[in-house]
């Protein structure tokens, strides 16, 4: 018969290599100062350690290392300004200062910064320089990239602490969209169109936040007007996109209209996120029962079941403490009608104050 003490010893599981590694990682995080997000830091470290057994090439490791370093630094740079909404401006680096499109960029950036927004550009010449001239250095971020030609930091953002330079386009593009509350696109080349289509694709597929996207021509210009005609004739008419997808963007040659489109988007609407089967729409102020009933009548087609209802913060939102005070709408959104969702946000923003 086994003595009680020996039974306890044999029942104890000997720590395996995974347990030891977990303990070492947790200890390392504590030594680095600790964080309320230790679980995610731990996962990042474990993923890196797994590379040892994967035997990746040196080139693959260089990509991973550089991408992680770039994103970590960019997150750190933007963190102190996360409470300020920002507009990312795209456009040609080859636009000259005397051209109307450049002056349009200066004017737009000046007016949008006066409305309380900061401006993000690719930090180069042309439209990017014009936007940072209009916004001013204090209201500007530069998200530059190393290129063998053409790209260097313009004089309005050069040597500014809010300037970051990337090696990879994919990390740079992530920051352009992640940190923005709106996108404005001036006439530009391949890069501008790349950003336009990627941003619209992210919204159309539900992989990115719905936000204002404005294609801004010079006064009387037709660059984006003709592009919109192409989209209507070749994409909508052929059924390659839905007619509702045209609600995801605005084309104009008026700076004041562009500024109004962006500012009005956040008049009542604040932000949104999915929590399980529900879409949670956060608001800057409550909506009256009559307004919510009208929304249900008009947007029943985008619900999988149930109704649009006023609600409280969900348990999964508890970490977003700065947003817990905001009123909410809860709905079971079908996750496919993103153009209609933009129309719902427009209707929310047009709602009169509750009496």
N, C-alpha and C positions, 0 to 999 in steps of 0.2 A: 504494500500500500504506500502511495506517495505521500510524504509529509506535506501539510498545508503550505508551508513556506516554499517548498520546491514546486508545487502546483502553480503558485503565483508567478514564480520565475519562468516556468515553461510557457505560461499563457501570455507573457509579455512578448510583443513582436519586436524583433530586432530591426532598428531603423535601416531602410534600404538606401541606395544611392540617391534616389529622388528626394527622400525626406531630408537627407543631409544637405543636398543642394538647395532645397527650399529654405531650410534654416539659415544657410550661409547667405542667401540672397536677401532674406528678411533682415538679417543682421547688418548686411551692407547698406540697405536702404535706411535703417535706423542710424547708422554711423554717418550717412550723408545728410542727416538732419530730419528724416522722417517726412511723411506726406499723408494726407487723408486718402490719396489715391494709390496707396502702396500696392494694391492688388494689380493694377494695370502696369505699374512700373515693373513689378515682378514678372508679369507675362512678357513684357518687352525683353527683359534680361534672359528669361528662359528661351525665348525665340532665338536670341543671339547665340546662346550656348548650344542650341540644337544644330547650329550651322557646323559645329565641329564634326558631328557625325554625318552631315550631309556631303562633306567634302566638295564645297563649291569651288569654282575657279577663282583665281585672284581677281580677275576682272569683275566677276559677280559681287565679290565682297567689297570692292571699291565702290560699286554703284550703291549698295546698301549703306555703306558707311557714310558716303557723301550725302545721300538723300536724308538719312536720319539727322546728320549734323545740320544740314540746311534747314530742315523743318524745325528742329529744336531751337535754333537761333531765331528763326522768323517768329515762332510762337512767343518767344521771350520778348522780342522787339515790339510786337503788337499788344502784348498783354496789358500794359498800363493804359491803353487807349480803347479797351474792349467796350467801355460804356458809351463811346462816341460812334455814331453810325458813319459809315464811309462809302464813298462812291468810287468804283474803279473805272478809269477812263482809258479806252483803247483808241489807237489811231496811228497813222503813218508817221514814221520817224523822218520821212523825207519831205514833209510839208514845211515850206519856208515861212519865216516870220511875217513876211509881207502878204501872204495869201489869206483870203477870207476865212478859210477853215481854221487856220491858226488863231486868228482873232476871235473866232467863234468859241474855240476851246478856252481862251483866256477869259472871255465873258462868262461862259458857263461855269467855270471853276470858281470865279469870283462870287457869282450869285449863289451857287450851291453851298459854298463855305459860309456865306452870310446867313444861310438857312440852318446852320448848325452841323453841317457834314464836313468830314475831312475827305481828302482826295488821295487815291492811290493811282500811280501810273507805273509804266515800265522803266521810268527814269531816263529814257533816251531823249533824242532831239524831237523836232517836229511837234506833233499834237501833244505828246507827253510833256515836252517843255512848256508849251502854251498853257496846259492845264495847271502845271505847277507854278507858273508865273501868276496865273489868276488866283489860285488858292493861297499862295504865299508859303514860304518855307515852314512856318509854324503849323500849317494845316495840311502838309504834304507828307506822303510816304513814297519812297522809290523802291521798286522791286525790279532790280536790274538783272542782267544775265551776261555771262562771259561769251563773247562772240569774236571770231577772228576779224570781223569788220563791222563798221557802222554803229555798233552799240557802245556807248559810254555814258556816264552819268552827266546829265545836263547841269548848267550852271546854277539852277535854282534848287537843286537837291544834292549836288556834289558835296561830300564831306559832312553831310547831315547825319546825326545819329539815327534817324529814321530811314536810312538807306541800307538795303541788304542786297547782295549780289549772289545769284544762283549759278550753278554749273548746269543744272538740268532744267529743261522746259517744263517737265511734268510737275516738279515740286513748285516751281514758280507759278504755274497755272493754278495749282491748288490754292495757293495763298491769295491770288487775285480774286478768286470766287469766295473762298472761305471767309475772308475778312470783310467782304463787301456786303452792303445792304442794298446796293443798286449798281447797275452797269450802264455806262454810256459809251457808245461806239461812234467815232468819227470816221470819215473815209480813210481807208488803209489798204494794205496789201494782204498777202497770204496770212500773215500772223493775226491781223485784225479779224479776218474771216474765220480763221481757226478758232479764235476765242469766241466769236459770235455763235458759231454752230455748236461748239462744245457746251457753252453756257445754256443755249436753248435746249440741247439734248438732255442735259442734266435736269432741267425743269420739266420737260415733256415726259420724261421717264420716271419722275418722282425721286431721282437720286440727288437732287439739289433743291435748296429752298426756293420757293416762289419769291421773286423780287422784281422790281421795275427794271426793264431792259429797254433802253432808248437808243435808237439809231438817229444820230443828229447830223444833218447836213449843214453846209454853209447856207446863208440866206439865199433863197432862190435856187439852191443846188438840187441835183436829181440823182446823186450817187446812190443813196439808200432808197429813194423813191423807185428807181428802176430795179433795184435788187428786190424790193417788195413785190413788184409786178412779176418778176421771174418766179418768186416763191408761189405766188397765186396761180400763175399759168402752168408751171411745171410740177409743183409739189402738191398743191391743194387739188387742182383739177384732175390730176392723175391718181388721187387717193393715197399718195405717199405720206401725207400728214392730214390730220383732221382740220376742217375749217375752224374749229374752236382753238386750235393751236396758234392761230393768228392773234389771239388775245394775250399771248405771252410777251408781246413786244409792241413798241410804239415807234413810228417813223415820223419825224418832224424836222423842220428847218428853223424852228423858233426856240431860242434858248429858254425863254420864259415858260413855254409849254413843257419843255424837258424838266425844268426845275419843279414845276407844279406837279407833274406826273410822279416824281420821286417823293416830294414832301407829302402829297396827299395820300400816298400809299400807306404811310404810317400815321395817318390822322386818327384812326380808331384801331386798326389792326396793329398788333405788335410783333407777333411771331407765331410759329406753329411747330408741333412735333407729333409724331405718332407714338402712342402708348398702347401696346397690344393691338386690339382691333379698332381703336378709336383714334381719330385725329383730334388733337387738342389745339384749338385756336385761342391764343392769348390776346386780350384786348386792352387798350389804354383806358377804356371806360366801359361800363356795362351797357347792354342794349335792352330796350324795353321789351316786354312780352309781345307787343304788337309787331315790332320789327322782327323778332325771332320767328313769329308765325308767318310773316311775309317771306322770310328767307326759306322756311320749310316749303311754302307753296311754290316758290320760284325754282328751288334747287333740289327738289325731291329726286330728280333723275340721277344725281351723283351719289345718292345714299344706297348702301347695300341693304339696310333695314333701319327701322326706328326713325327718330326725328333729330333735328338739330336742337340741342338743349343747352341752357346755361348750366354750368357745373363748377366744381371745385378742383383745385390742383390734385393731380393723381399721385399715388405713392411713388411712382418712378421718377417724379419731378423733384423730389425732396432735396437733391443736391443743388438744384438751381435756385438757391435761396433768394436771390435778388429778384426773381420772377414770381414768387409765391403769392404776392399781394395782388397780382393782376386778375381781373375777372376772366372767365373762360367760356368758350362754346365747345361742346363735345358732339361729335358726329361720327358715324360709321361711313367713312368716305370709300368709294370704290377703287381709289388709287390709280385710276386710269384717265379720268376726265380732268386733266390738269389745267387745260384752258378754261373749263367751266369753273374750276376752283379759283382761278384768277378772277373770274367774273363775280364769284361769291365774295371774295375779298373786296372788290370794288363796291359791291352793294353794302357791305359792312361799313366801309368808309363813308358812304353817302348817308348813313343813318343819322337822323337828328338826335340831339342829346335827349336823354330820358327826362321826363318832366318830374 
